[in-house]
């Protein structure tokens, strides 16, 4: 009887030991309470998790500057047969025609190391046009033009990299990065009403055609670890590209003696996105 009791106790101890080993193995493999858990992270000194992926959704504002703007020309053979181009007025600034653009977008990132992140990014920006934008001619005294353009719209896509410094108090990390990609401007049409003394004319024309150009820039920001997988990201950027492509318009009724309008080029378009984002690592 004593031998049977000893054997029984030995078997119970072995079963208990094996059960604990199996349970530990399940927890190490990502199992807890019998259920499969997703990969869990903790806020710590390391800002990223080497080998992890993440998704980021962002939104904000993106002020724009048009640099090296050309003139808006009129073609008037009545003025000169040899040189019919007349510079009517300089192309106005972006904020003369449009309100501050808003921007929405997203990123897919890969954590190359605990401090380096590679990502692809997609954005859409839009700015509402201002109404009855008045522009005075610098070449023809008394010539006044009133514009009502359509919305400014742009799509862009990038590949980029960021370096994250170790977190301060296991929560806040500063990052610095750069990106390169493409920007696609949608076309911009406008209504134009022009007056010179008692002469008046009004028509609609294509101010800028659609175009796709190379773009690139740099960014700085702060990444705040909310809890484990989730982070809050504040980013400031500067992105440069060529501006929208200028168009040529044939005036159907040359009331003011102008048969064509030629919109001058925009040398550089500078965008300054400021966004707030939520990032999830997995």
Buried (B, 14 or more C-beta within 10 A) or exposed (E): EEEEEEEEEEEEEEEEEEEEEEEEEBEEEEEEEEEEEEEEBEBBEBBBBEEBEBEBBBBBBBBBBBEEBBBBBBBBEEBEEEEBBBBBBBBBEBBEBBBEBBBBBBBEBBBBEBBBBBBBBBBEBBBEBBEEBEBEBEEBEEBBBBBBBBBBBBBBBBEBBBBBEEBEEBEBBBBEBBBEBBBBBBBBBBBBBBBBEEEEBEBEBBBBBEBBBEBBBBBBBBBBBEEBBBBBBBBBBBBBBBBBBBBEBEBEEBBBBBBBBBBBBBEEBBBBBBBEBBBEBE
